[in-house]
Amino acid sequence: MIQRKSKFCIMLAVICLLSFPIQAATPELIEAARKEGRVNWYTTQIVNQIVRPTIEAFEKKYGIKVDYVRGNAIELSLRVSTEAKAGKIIADVVDGTGSAHNLQKEKLIARYEPDNGLAKQFRDPNGYWVATNLYVLSYAYNTNLVKKDEAPRNWKDLLNPKWKGQIVWNSTPSAGAAQGFIGTVLAEMGEAEGMTYLRELAKQNITGLKVAARQVVDRVVAGEYAIAVNIYNNHPIVSAEQGAPIDWSPSQPATAVFSVAALVEKAPHPNAGKLLIDFITSAEGQKVYADSGELPVDDSVTPKYPQLRPDGKNYRAIYFSPDELADKLPEWSRIFDEIFR
């Protein structure tokens, strides 16, 4: 979907498969996981929307207790790192857009690749992580303040003088914030043209909030701002279904990243950890994510809101892998500080 087909890519995929055998949820794995009896999941996912339904389905299927810790990718990475330094690893599975990459550098992620049939762009070629769900970042707007036909559809629309002082975004360094938007602009327009655009955008006096991505949407719902930029496009739909005055519009192109799950090195319950990753990335687990309103990475599972998934034609996105985000985020953050602070 995001990589062009070529003989080289096919050969590379074969080499990866031969080097790191895909492991399935075999009866032996299930038995070993049940003997461990529990699994500790460090997750960035929304608790009521995703975590609890996933735990309920997993525990019902396997009878294995799941405990969870909720935090952002930076918090969870630091927590696992601290546990390792203290010689007492508690986490078995960790997820997020950047958690696995950060911990892999400290050699705190174990190789494990479940047999789930996902496309290769949703697997680490070295077998350290597997994607669980797709995040597409676009615009949200308050329907009491912005008419549908006035909602931004492209980057040029954000430059309309009427929106000066009315736009908000998350300023905490991440893909789901101003920095991710900057990266997408530069990837699409190139450095020279992209920087020119970003400097024009800065004249709109965009408000940066150091809060969770979900809270940016809540501030638009409250009418404090008319438009939010680079927000997870499923959040406005979920809120609108609950009666909130908010809607989303597709950015052309949008930013797309994915959350990944990984097995922690020296996990106390390694087999239960593997089984949890297997479940989340199976068609059954992907349906739990889809039913919650998230975008599954398994193309065979229909999202609850199919219109949110870019089709590559009418709605296009630029995708960044966890490794790309980790490599490029510092530069995007530097540009943000230079232009928008």
Secondary structure, DSSP 8 states (H G I E B T S, - for coil): --S---HHHHHHHHHHHHHS--B---HHHHHHHHHH-EEEEEE-S-IIIIIHHHHHHHHHHH--EEEEEE--HHHHHHHHHHHHHTT----SEEEESSHHHHHHTTT-EE---B-----GGGB-TTSS-EEEEEEEEEEEEETTTS-GGGS--SGGGGG-GGGTT-EEEE-SSSTTSHHHHHHHHHHHH-HHHHHHHHHHHHTT--EEE-S-HHHHHHHHHTTS-SEEEEEETHHHHHHHHTT-SEEEE--SSEEEEEEEEEEETT-SSHHHHHHHHHHHHSHHHHHHHHHTT-EES-TTS--SSGGGS--SSSS-EEE--HHHHHHHHHHHHHHHHHHH-
